[in-house]
Amino acid sequence: MTKKKTDENTIPLKVKENKLSSGIFLTIKIVLVIVLLIVNVFLVIDLLNKKQIDDNTNDINIVNEKPEAKDIKNKTWVYNHKKYIFNEDKTFIYYDTEKNYYSGSYESINGKKALEEMGYTEEDIKNQFGDNINPDNVYSIQLTPTKRVINNVDKSKVIKSNTKWWLLLIVKDDNNAIGYNKTLDERYEFKKVD
């Protein structure tokens, strides 16, 4: 018996591609690319905003020195780790932290003129701060900050021109005073540092 050779054309077997699944993958890829583009746009905008808010980086001045008061005897007042130093030459230093401070000049008056400037009567002071307040120990202090240092970096440009702070200082005794920041409407209990 002889075998017959048949001339059969074999039909290659192909698996039909699922058009639905390839369409979904293409859609997912497009959505991912769009999401990544949107995220990148928001990141770039955020970086630009942070750069705009921050001072000019070309003008950064690292400040390592700490201003020393020329005469701080009876003129340094501390509350909650914050410190005001009033110098005899009419300059001040306000430490928020060791590396963060403001400095500038100040003007002060005391007594009845201070009360008038602050808009208080002697009766108002006694009602708000206690009966044993001597009007001669009431100081109205107007601070003009000219320098701002944040984390040892000079940020003085953030101070707006003509910025003034107003502080009422009521010296109770040799070591204690009441401070009232009229600008921020905050009251402090100061201790004197020698």
GISUL-V37004 format. One line per field, one symbol per residue. phi: phi as a letter, one per 30 degrees, with the letter a starting at -180 (. if undefined). psi: psi as a letter, one per 40 degrees, with the letter a starting at -180 (. if undefined). A space follows every 50 residues. Layout:
phi=???
psi=???
This chain:
phi=.cdddcccddcdcbcddddddddddddddddddddddddddddddddddd dddddeddcdbdccdcdcddbceibcbbbhicbccccddicbbccdbdcb acblcbbbbbidddddddicceddddddbjdccdedccccbccbdbbbcb hicdbddddddidbcbbcbcddadbbaccbdddchbcbcdcdcd
psi=hihhhighhhhihhhhhhdddddddddddddddddddddddddddddddd dddiihddehhhhdihhihdheheehhihfeihhhhidefiihhhdadeh iiiaiiiiiiaddddddefiidddddddeidfhhdeehhhhhhghehhhh fehhfdeehiifhhihhhhhhdadeiihhhhddefiiihihhh.
